[in-house]
Amino acid sequence: MQVTETLAEGLKREYKVVIGASDIAEKVDARLEKLKSEVRIPGFRPGKVPTSLLKRRFGQAVLGEVLESALQDSSRQALDERGLRPAAQPDVEVTSFEEGKDLEYDLKLEVLPEIELFDFQEIELERLVAEPAEDQVQEALEALAKQQRSTKPLEEERPAQTGDVLVVDFKGTVDGEALPGMEAEGHHLELGSNAFVAGFEEQLVGKNKGDDVEVRVTFPEEYGNEKLAGKEAVFQVKIQDILAAEPAALDDELARSYGEESLEQLKERLKESLSGEYKQASRSLVKRQLLDILAERCTFEAPEKLVNMEFEGIWQRVEHDRQHGRLDEEDKDKDEETLKAEYRAIAERRVRLGLFLAEVGRAENIEVSQEELQRGLLAEMRNYPGQEQAIFEFYQKNPSALVNLRGPLLEEKVVDHILEKAKVTERQTDRAGLMAALEAIDSTPEGSASSASASGGEEATAEEESTSEEKGA
């Protein structure tokens, strides 16, 4: 094999590779010889099939197999001999080949940039800490009691008000056509629950038992049913009854309905749950501070191919939001060229952060164990209630998807590793302060400022899976 470097510019490398015809012929003959013991041809004993016959029957298929293997093996050897770490899957373009002649091809790639780590003790961060107040625990408790509410007839007839449960018959049409799922009888609808399309419940407030009401609503553009998306619908509603909703009493019986023995134990569980939510929000904040600091230090060149892949993923979501009228307010008046430039800058930032975190993981021997991967898979399955088996089978059949799952897990471990070494001071706040801080960061141009998958190297190429960084994410 002859390898000639034809380009070394920045991160880009190009090589002309030539594999001699004799080498290819030798591999073809070896493969045909192996086939003798594998194929069964009438009239010949196993292993006694003439090579000439095998070549006539299987020659082209074997040649194709050998060429594919030769391209893979030789390109890998060329990279290994030069100590190159490709940032993405190299491009291979065959420039010349005829049977019996040399195989010539161009090998094009981008290498990973040189990344200099630094002492993470230089990083100074502030962690906001909040504990749930008693009124917040009480609010959560009352929400649980509301879920266990009961209904009873009104003691005195009056117009319907928010919080009441109406027993209604309804039938809806779009452009005069009755569509499946747009009618029901004896349906219990809580006013203010937002269970129906926006604007429906509000039009029933103030109505009386026995009233016939015409309700007009417009389904959102992004509504799941294409026949209803963006369409105006007319519903004929009959109010059969108005019921008063009463939340369950705040007592031990309520606690037992949620698996606890006493009300105090239920309150303690709610307090722990809220505390966990606040800790997660606090971690999100300190992680975003950290990534902002790291982004300032990550000034190395980002591989163009990775940036293109990252940008394409972001831009697809931007286009989808634009088509469904969900584009951020700050982006609505910008022309496409401006938007693309801004989001490409975000893509570059994400790639740099992802590569930096990957390098930290490599340098510090940080890995995701099989047990951690399984826990991550279980957590992913819990995000899709009722579809757990389908999600499990999807990951089982798609190893590359499992790589995507490993990336974010590795990123979190690397971030934790850096946070352990950084100087982190704590400042007490309350829930309002915590939420306001999150909101302030989400309103910045980079949004949540997270990084690309920390898989790194060749695995981080086609399987880039970011947490979130688009504007307003």
C-alpha positions in Angstrom: 0.0 0.0 0.0 1.3 3.4 -1.0 0.0 6.5 0.9 0.8 10.0 -0.3 -0.4 13.1 1.7 -2.0 15.6 -0.7 -3.4 18.2 1.8 -2.6 19.2 5.4 -4.4 22.4 6.1 -5.8 23.2 9.6 -7.7 20.1 10.7 -8.1 18.8 7.1 -6.1 16.0 5.8 -6.2 14.3 2.4 -4.3 11.3 1.1 -3.9 9.4 -2.1 -3.9 5.7 -1.4 -2.8 3.0 -3.9 -3.3 -0.8 -3.3 -1.4 -3.0 -5.7 -3.3 -5.2 -8.1 -1.3 -8.2 -6.8 -2.4 -7.6 -3.3 -6.1 -7.5 -4.4 -5.6 -10.7 -6.5 -4.0 -12.4 -3.5 -7.0 -11.6 -1.3 -9.5 -12.7 -3.9 -7.7 -16.0 -4.3 -7.6 -16.5 -0.6 -11.3 -15.9 -0.3 -12.1 -18.2 -3.2 -10.0 -20.9 -1.6 -12.0 -20.5 1.6 -15.2 -20.8 -0.4 -14.3 -24.3 -1.5 -15.2 -25.7 1.9 -18.3 -23.5 2.3 -20.2 -24.0 -0.9 -22.1 -27.0 -2.2 -22.2 -27.5 -5.9 -23.8 -30.7 -7.4 -21.3 -33.1 -8.9 -18.4 -32.0 -6.7 -17.4 -33.2 -3.3 -17.0 -30.5 -0.5 -13.6 -28.8 -1.0 -13.1 -30.2 -4.4 -14.9 -27.5 -6.5 -12.4 -26.1 -9.1 -11.2 -22.6 -8.4 -12.0 -21.6 -12.0 -15.7 -22.6 -11.5 -15.9 -20.7 -8.3 -14.4 -17.6 -9.9 -17.0 -17.7 -12.7 -19.8 -18.1 -10.3 -18.7 -15.9 -7.4 -15.8 -13.9 -8.7 -17.5 -10.5 -8.9 -19.2 -10.9 -5.5 -15.9 -11.9 -3.9 -14.1 -9.0 -5.6 -16.7 -6.5 -4.3 -16.3 -8.0 -0.8 -12.5 -7.8 -1.0 -12.5 -4.2 -2.3 -14.8 -3.1 0.6 -12.6 -4.8 3.1 -9.5 -3.4 1.5 -10.8 0.2 1.7 -11.7 -0.2 5.3 -8.5 -1.9 6.4 -6.2 0.3 4.4 -7.8 3.6 5.5 -7.7 2.5 9.1 -4.0 1.4 8.8 -3.2 4.8 7.1 -4.7 6.7 10.1 -3.1 4.4 12.7 0.4 4.7 11.2 0.1 8.5 11.3 -1.5 8.6 14.8 -4.5 10.5 13.4 -7.7 10.8 15.4 -10.5 11.5 13.0 -13.2 13.9 14.1 -15.8 12.2 11.9 -16.1 9.2 9.6 -13.5 9.8 6.8 -14.7 10.2 3.2 -13.4 7.6 0.8 -13.6 8.2 -3.0 -12.4 5.5 -5.4 -10.6 7.3 -8.3 -9.4 4.4 -10.3 -10.0 0.6 -10.5 -10.2 -2.0 -13.1 -10.0 -5.7 -12.5 -6.4 -6.7 -12.7 -5.1 -3.2 -12.0 -4.2 -1.2 -8.9 -7.0 0.3 -6.7 -6.6 4.0 -6.2 -8.7 6.2 -3.9 -8.7 9.5 -2.1 -9.0 9.5 1.7 -10.3 12.8 3.2 -10.9 13.6 6.8 -10.7 16.2 9.6 -8.7 15.3 12.7 -9.6 16.2 16.2 -8.0 19.5 17.3 -5.4 19.7 20.0 -7.2 20.5 23.2 -5.3 21.8 26.2 -6.8 21.1 29.6 -6.3 23.4 32.6 -6.5 23.3 36.3 -10.2 23.2 37.1 -9.5 24.7 40.6 -9.2 28.0 38.8 -13.0 28.0 38.1 -15.2 29.9 40.5 -18.9 29.2 40.6 -21.9 30.1 42.7 -24.5 27.5 43.5 -28.0 28.7 44.5 -29.5 26.6 47.2 -33.2 26.5 48.1 -35.3 24.5 50.5 -39.1 24.0 50.2 -41.1 26.3 52.5 -44.1 25.0 54.5 -46.5 26.9 52.3 -45.1 25.2 49.2 -45.5 21.8 50.8 -49.0 22.7 51.7 -49.7 23.8 48.2 -48.5 20.5 46.8 -50.6 18.6 49.4 -53.7 20.5 48.4 -53.0 19.7 44.7 -53.0 16.0 45.7 -56.2 16.4 47.6 -57.7 18.1 44.5 -56.8 15.0 42.4 -58.9 12.9 44.8 -61.8 15.3 44.7 -65.4 14.2 44.8 -68.4 15.9 43.3 -71.9 16.6 44.6 -75.0 18.4 43.2 -75.3 22.1 43.9 -77.2 22.9 47.1 -78.8 25.8 45.2 -78.8 26.3 41.4 -76.5 28.9 40.1 -74.4 29.6 36.9 -71.3 27.5 36.3 -68.0 28.8 37.6 -64.4 27.8 37.3 -63.8 24.7 39.4 -67.2 23.2 38.8 -67.6 19.9 37.1 -70.2 20.0 34.3 -72.0 17.0 32.9 -72.3 17.7 29.2 -73.3 16.3 25.9 -71.4 17.7 23.0 -71.0 17.3 19.3 -68.5 19.1 17.2 -68.0 19.8 13.5 -65.2 21.2 11.3 -66.4 22.8 8.0 -69.8 21.2 8.7 -68.2 17.7 9.0 -68.5 15.6 12.2 -65.1 14.0 12.8 -64.3 11.0 15.1 -63.6 12.0 18.7 -65.6 15.2 18.6 -68.8 14.0 20.4 -69.7 12.5 23.7 -72.6 12.1 26.1 -72.5 12.5 29.9 -68.9 13.7 29.8 -67.6 15.2 33.1 -65.6 18.3 32.4 -64.0 20.4 35.1 -64.0 24.1 34.2 -60.5 25.5 34.4 -58.8 22.1 34.0 -57.7 23.0 30.4 -58.6 19.4 29.4 -60.2 20.7 26.2 -58.8 22.9 23.5 -58.1 26.5 24.6 -61.2 28.6 24.8 -63.7 25.8 25.1 -64.2 25.8 28.9 -64.2 29.5 29.2 -67.3 29.7 27.1 -69.2 27.6 29.5 -68.5 29.7 32.6 -71.7 31.6 33.6 -74.0 29.1 31.9 -76.8 27.3 33.6 -78.1 23.7 33.9 -80.1 22.9 30.9 -78.5 25.5 28.6 -77.7 24.7 25.0 -74.4 26.5 24.2 -72.6 26.9 20.9 -68.9 26.9 21.5 -66.5 28.0 18.8 -62.8 27.3 19.1 -59.7 27.1 16.8 -57.3 24.2 17.1 -53.6 25.0 17.3 -51.5 24.8 14.2 -49.3 22.1 15.8 -52.3 20.0 16.9 -51.6 16.3 16.4 -54.6 15.6 14.2 -53.9 17.1 10.7 -57.6 17.3 10.0 -58.1 19.6 13.0 -54.8 21.5 13.1 -55.4 25.2 12.6 -59.1 24.7 11.9 -62.1 26.4 13.5 -64.6 24.0 15.1 -68.2 24.5 16.3 -69.5 22.5 19.2 -73.1 22.1 20.2 -73.0 21.6 24.0 -75.9 20.6 26.3 -75.3 21.2 30.0 -77.0 18.3 31.7 -75.8 19.2 35.3 -73.5 21.3 37.3 -71.7 19.6 40.2 -69.6 21.2 42.9 -66.1 19.7 43.2 -64.8 19.1 46.7 -61.2 18.2 47.3 -60.5 15.3 49.6 -59.9 16.0 53.3 -56.3 16.6 54.3 -56.1 13.6 56.6 -54.5 10.2 57.0 -57.0 8.6 54.6 -55.7 10.9 51.9 -52.1 9.8 52.8 -53.1 6.1 52.6 -54.5 6.7 49.1 -50.9 7.8 48.1 -49.2 4.9 49.8 -48.3 6.6 53.1 -49.5 5.7 56.6 -50.1 9.2 57.9 -50.5 12.8 56.6 -47.2 13.7 58.2 -45.4 11.0 56.2 -47.1 12.2 53.0 -46.0 15.8 53.8 -42.5 14.6 54.4 -42.5 12.8 51.0 -43.7 15.9 49.3 -41.0 17.9 51.0 -38.3 15.5 49.8 -39.7 15.6 46.3 -39.7 19.4 46.1 -36.2 19.4 47.6 -35.1 17.1 44.8 -36.6 19.4 42.2 -34.8 22.4 43.7 -31.5 20.5 43.7 -32.0 19.6 40.1 -32.7 23.2 39.2 -29.7 24.3 41.2 -27.5 21.9 39.4 -28.8 23.0 36.0 -27.8 26.6 36.9 -24.3 25.8 38.1 -23.7 23.5 35.1 -24.7 26.3 32.8 -22.3 28.7 34.5 -19.6 26.1 34.1 -20.3 25.6 30.4 -20.3 29.3 29.8 -16.8 29.5 31.4 -15.5 26.5 29.5 -16.9 28.0 26.2 -14.7 31.0 26.7 -11.7 28.8 27.1 -12.5 26.5 24.2 -11.0 28.6 21.4 -9.6 25.7 19.4 -10.8 25.1 15.8 -14.0 23.1 15.5 -14.1 20.4 12.8 -16.3 21.7 10.0 -18.0 18.4 9.4 -19.2 18.1 13.0 -20.3 21.7 13.0 -22.3 21.1 9.8 -24.0 18.1 11.4 -24.8 20.0 14.6 -26.1 23.0 12.7 -28.3 20.8 10.4 -30.0 19.3 13.5 -30.6 22.7 15.0 -31.9 24.2 11.8 -34.3 21.4 11.2 -36.0 22.2 14.5 -35.9 26.0 13.7 -37.6 25.3 10.4 -40.2 23.1 12.1 -40.9 25.8 14.7 -41.2 28.4 11.9 -43.7 26.3 9.9 -45.9 25.8 13.0 -45.7 29.4 14.2 -43.6 28.7 17.2 -40.5 30.7 16.3 -39.1 32.8 19.2 -40.2 36.3 19.3 -36.7 37.6 19.0 -36.2 35.6 15.8 -39.4 36.4 14.0 -38.2 39.6 12.3 -34.7 38.3 11.4 -33.9 37.2 7.8 -32.8 33.7 7.1 -29.1 34.6 6.6 -29.0 36.3 10.0 -30.7 33.4 11.7 -28.4 30.8 10.1 -25.3 32.8 11.2 -26.5 32.9 14.8 -27.5 29.3 15.0 -24.3 28.2 13.3 -22.3 30.0 16.0 -24.3 28.0 18.6 -23.5 24.8 16.7 -19.8 25.7 16.8 -20.0 26.4 20.5 -21.7 23.1 21.2 -19.2 21.1 19.2 -16.3 22.7 21.0 -17.8 22.1 24.4 -18.6 18.5 23.4 -15.0 17.8 22.3 -13.6 19.5 25.4 -15.7 17.4 27.7 -14.8 14.3 25.7 -11.1 15.1 26.1 -11.6 15.5 29.9 -13.3 12.2 30.0 -10.5 10.5 28.0 -7.7 12.1 30.1 -9.4 11.3 33.4 -10.5 7.8 32.4 -14.1 8.6 33.0 -16.5 6.0 31.5 -20.1 5.0 31.6 -20.5 1.6 33.2 -23.0 -1.0 31.8 -25.0 -0.6 35.1 -25.2 3.2 34.6 -26.2 2.7 31.0 -29.0 0.3 32.1 -30.2 2.9 34.6 -30.2 5.5 31.9 -32.2 3.2 29.7 -34.8 2.7 32.5 -35.1 6.4 33.0 -35.6 6.9 29.3 -38.3 4.2 29.3 -40.1 6.0 32.2 -40.5 9.1 29.9 -42.9 7.1 27.8 -45.6 5.6 30.0 -47.3 2.7 28.4 -44.6 2.4 25.7 -41.8 1.0 27.9 -41.5 -2.3 26.0 -41.4 -0.6 22.6 -38.7 1.8 23.8 -36.6 -1.1 25.2 -36.9 -3.0 21.9 -35.9 0.1 19.9 -32.6 0.5 21.9 -32.1 -3.3 21.7 -32.3 -3.3 17.9 -30.4 0.0 17.4 -26.9 -0.1 19.0 -26.2 3.4 17.6 -29.2 4.8 19.6 -27.6 3.3 22.7 -24.4 5.3 21.9 -26.6 8.4 21.9 -27.9 7.5 25.3 -24.3 6.9 26.6 -23.2 10.4 25.4 -25.4 12.5 27.8 -24.6 10.2 30.7 -20.9 10.6 30.1 -21.3 14.3 29.8 -23.0 14.5 33.2 -20.2 12.4 34.8 -17.5 14.7 33.3 -19.4 17.8 34.5 -19.6 16.3 38.0 -15.9 15.6 37.9 -15.1 19.2 37.0 -17.5 20.6 39.6 -15.8 18.5 42.3 -12.5 20.3 41.5 -13.9 23.8 40.9 -14.4 26.4 43.7 -18.1 26.4 44.3 -19.7 28.7 46.8 -23.3 28.4 47.9 -25.9 31.1 48.3 -29.3 30.6 49.9 -32.3 31.6 48.0 -36.0 30.6 47.7 -38.0 28.9 45.0 -38.8 32.3 43.3 -35.1 33.2 43.2 -34.2 29.8 41.8 -36.8 30.0 39.0 -36.0 33.6 38.2 -32.3 32.6 37.7 -33.3 29.8 35.4 -35.6 32.1 33.4 -32.8 34.7 33.1 -30.4 32.2 31.6 -33.0 30.7 29.3 -33.6 34.2 27.8 -30.0 34.6 26.7 -29.0 34.0 23.1 -27.4 30.6 23.7 -30.5 29.4 25.7 -29.5 26.7 28.2 -25.9 26.7 26.8 -25.4 23.0 27.0 -22.9 21.0 25.0 -22.9 18.3 22.4 -22.5 14.7 23.4 -19.3 14.0 25.3 -18.7 10.7 23.5 -15.8 12.3 21.6 -13.7 11.1 18.7 -15.2 8.9 16.1 -18.2 7.9 18.3 -19.2 11.6 18.5 -19.5 12.0 14.8 -22.7 10.5 13.5 -24.2 10.1 17.0 -24.1 13.6 18.2 -26.9 14.0 20.7 -27.0 17.4 22.6 -28.9 18.2 25.7 -30.2 21.6 24.6 -28.8 24.9 23.4 -31.1 26.5 20.8 -32.3 29.9 21.6 -35.1 29.8 24.1 -34.8 26.1 24.6 
